[in-house]
Amino acid sequence: MNFAAKIAAASLAASIATVAFAENPMVGGAAMFETKNIVENAVNSADHTTLVAAVQAAGLVETLQSPGPFTVFAPVNAAFAELPEGTVDTLLKPENKDMLVKVLTAHVVAGDWSAAEIARQAQASSDGFYHFNAVSGDALSAKVVGNSVWIYDESGNAGRVTIADVDQSNGVIHVVDAVLVPK
């Protein structure tokens, strides 16, 4: 291969890498890499420090680093701040670990579900909702409102997917603007 061909090949490879990288959105000011797992990416997001602290306190780091695949509806710090005063501090206490695990696993679904597939399932259903279960066993529902996917917990609280399809090596993250609370 001559020098010009090598340069052209290198340029093409860089372009493809840039396009592939550009497909995964930034979250919390940080690049999200498809080659890293959910925890490895989440720790870099400035918008998910509360979630990361909760995952660590719940002992779920190893689980969320496993092969999965998992779909995680990841609440931002502002969503945790909207909970009644003292809720997060109470959940983070060691004696409340079981409750914390239940809350966190209510945001995790088995499988790698894109926002488009969730929306397709919701739009194809007779009631306009896609009903599915979180790893916690709690019921979740998804609905398309305008151009947004909304995730509802069992109490009818809803979180809007603000950043969809953040691909991970072991699944996908959808950033949500609310904490889903199990019954």
N, C-alpha and C positions, 0 to 999 in steps of 0.2 A: 504494500500500500504506500503510495507516495505521500509526501508531506501535506499537500493540499487536501488529499482524501482523509488523512488522519485528523486534520483540523476540522473538516466538515463533519466527520463522524463524532468527534468530541463535542462540537457545537450542537449537533442533533441530540446527543445523549444528555447534554446539559439542559436543552430545551425540554426534552421529555421529562427529566427529573423535576424541572421547575413547574411544568404543568401538573405533574402528579402531586407535587408538594402543595401547589396552589389550590388543589381540590379540597384539602382538609382545612377548615377554617381555623383562625386564631381563636383562642379562648382565654379570657382574663389576661390579655396582653402577651400570651405565650403561644409559640408554635406548638401544634399538636402533631405528633408523628405517628403514622400508621404502623410503624415498626415497634412502637413502645406499647406497653399494656396500659390499662385504665389507670392504675395507681401511678405509674411512671409519668404519665401525661398530666394527671390531675394535680399532682404536687407542684407543678409549674404555673398553674392558673391562679392569678391574684384574686379572682372572683370565687374561688372554691376553697379558701383556707379553712372555713368552718366545716365544710363537708369532709375535707381531708383529716382534720382533727377528730371529727366524729368517727370516721372509718378506722382511724388508729385506735381510738378509745374503745371501740366495739370489737376490736380484734379481727377486723374483716380485710386487712391488707393482703394477707396470703391468699384468701379466697378470690379477691378481685385481681390478683396477679396470676391466677391459674388460667389454663387454656380457655375456659368458657365454652362457647361464646356467651357474652352477657350484653344486654341492652340496659344502659343506666340512664335514668332521668335524673340529671345532676342539678340540684337546687343551688343557686348562687348565694353568696353571703347575705345579700339583701333579703332573700326569701327567709333565711333563718332569723334575721333581725325582725321580721314581721310577726313571728310567733309571740305569744304572750310573754311578757317580761319574766326572765328567770327560767324559761323552758329549756333553752340550750344548756345552761349551767347545770340544771337538774338532770338532764339526760346524760351529761358527760360524767356524772358521779359514778364511781365503780359499782355502787349498789344498784344502779339503774341500767346496768349493761344489757340485760335481756330486753328491756324496753327500747333502748337505743338500737340494738340489732334489729328489732321488729320494725322500727321507723325507717332505718336505712334500707333494709331488704324489701321494704314496700316500694322502693324506687328502682328495683332491679328485676328484670325479666330475663328468663332463659332464652337464648338465641340472639341472633344478630338482625335486629329489625330496623330497617331504614324508615325514615319519616314517610317516604312515598308509599312503602308497603303498608304501614300503619294507616295512612290516609286512605289508601285503596280499600283496605278491609272495612274501615268506618263507612266510607261512601257506598260500599256494596251491601251493607247490612240494612235490614228493614227499619231499624230505629235511628240510623245515622251514627251509631256508636260502634266502635270495635271493642268488645269486652274480652279481657284477658286477665291472667293472674300474675301477680308479682311473686318473686321467690319466697316472700314471707307467707304466701297463701292468700293475701288480701286481693280483693277484686280491684282492677283498674279499668277505666274505659277511655277511649280516645275518640275525639270528634274533630272534624274540620270546620273551622269558623273563618270564613273569608279565605285568606291564604295561610292561615296558621293552624297548626295541630295543637289541640288542647288535651291534657291528660287529667282525668278526674279520679279522685280517690273515692272510697266507699261512702264518705260523708257528703260528697257532692262538691268538695273544694276542687278547684281547678288550677293547673299550672300551664302556662303557655310555653310551648317550645320556642325559645328565642334563638338558639343556634342548633341546627339539626345536623345529623350525620357526621359527627366527629369520629372518624374511623380509628380504631385501635387494633392492636395485634390480636386482642382477645374479645373483640366485640365492637360496640359503638356507644358513644355518649350523645345524648340529646340534652342540652342545657335548658332548664326550666326556671321560671320565675316564681315558683311557689314550692313549699314543702308539702309533700303528699303525706297525709296523716292516716295511719291505719286505725280501725275501730278497736 
